[in-house]
């Protein structure tokens, strides 16, 4: 199964793949659990657009993630393994700043930058079709400002 609503920007939906017998059983279970929506065509249309028009632009999301990761790696206080940045997700440790992931996320939130946290120190950034190179520059600027503030305070 894979999700259409993450990197492909569909508003909802997942696809299930398997043998004919597996799909037959999955449909039977779905119906038993109440999954017989009549208006599924509207949702399927969004999935078709995602598959036909959004896949090629994933390259852009991945490039933006790599740009973000490389920028963060150059800043003091951030630990990131650049080899792990293969998609549109960037995982970085902020332990070197002397902040928890929650504290760091709070500082970014005040700047209208959203991240996910993996306590105690890991932060996850995700790029998508609404993120531009200018947004990446803004995030890197904020990360640099936070590093300067907290690393200077530690001295």
N, C-alpha and C positions, 0 to 999 in steps of 0.2 A: 504494500500500500504506500502511496505517496500523496503528499498534500499539495493542492493547487493554490492554496491561499497564502503561502509563505512567499518564496522568491518569485513566484509567477503572478502575483497580484490579483488572483481571483478572489472575490469577496467571500467565497465559501467553497468547500468541496475537496474531496479526495478521490483517488482512483485505486481500485483494487485489481490486481492482476494474478492470474493463476491458471491452473488447468480447468477444463470445462466442468469437471466434477466439483472442484473447489468453488468455482463461481456459482454453480447451481446450489451448493450447500450454503454459501454466504447469502444468496438471495433469499433462501428459505428462512434462515435465521433472522435476516433483516426484517422480513415481513412479520415474523413472530414477535419481534420486538417493537413493532409499530412503525417501521420505516417504509411505508407505502405512500409517500407524498405524491399528489397528483400534479403539482406545479413544478415538477422536477426539470422540465424542459427549460425553464427560465434560468435555473441554476446551472444546468448543463451548458447553456449557451455561454455563460461566463467562463466555464471551464474550457470550452473549445477556443474562445478568444485567448485565454491564458496559454494554451498549448500551441496555438498557431502564431501568436504575435509576440509573446513575452519571452520565449526561450532564448532567442538571439540576444536579447538585452541583458541576460544574466551575466554575460561577459563584463558588462559595464559595472554591475554590482560587485563582481569579484575584483575588478581592477580598483574600484573605490575602497574596498576592504583592504586590499594589499597596500594602497596608498596610506590609509589610516594606520595600519599596523607598522609600516616602515617609519612613519612620522613619530608614532608613540615610542618605538624602539630607540629613537635618537634622543628622546627626552630622559633626563635623570629621574630615577624613582619608579619607573615603569618597567616591568619585566614581561617580555613577550617572546614566545618561540615563533619566529617568522615561518618556520616550516609547517606549522599547524594552520596557517591561513591559506586555505584551499578554496573556500567558498565566500559567502558574503558575511561571515561571522568572524569577529576578532575577539579573542579572549586575552585579557591582560591582568596581571597582578599589580595592585597598587600598594602592596605591603611596604615597598621601599619608600613610599611617601610618608609612612607612619599613620596612614588612614585605613579604616576598614572599607570594604566595598560599599557598605550602606552609607557611610559618611561621604565617600567620594561621589556616589550617585546623588546624594542630596545636594552637593555643591553644583553638580552638572544640571540637576533639575531646576535650580534657581536661574540657570542660564537657558532654560527651555531645551535642554539636551537630555534625552531619555536613554537609559541603559538598563540592562538586567544585571542582577547581582548573583554571585555564587559565593556566599559567605565562607570564610571570613574576609578574603582579600581579592577574589576574582570578580572581574567585571566583564560583561559581554556587550559589545557593540555589534549592531546588525545594519548593513546597508541594504537599500531597496530602491525601487524606481523613483522614489521621491527625494532621494539623497543625491546631491550634486557635488562637484569638486569644491564649490564654495562652502558647502556644509562641512566637508571634510576639513577644510582650512579653519573654519570656525571652531570645530571640535579640537583640533590640534592646538589652536590658540588658547582655548580654555584649559586644556590639559597642561600646557606650558605654564600658564598663569598659576594654576593650582600647585604645580611642582615647585615653581619659584617661591610661592608663599610658604609652603610647608617645609621645603628643604632649607630655606633661609631661617625659618623659626627653629629648626632642630639644631642649628649651629650655635 
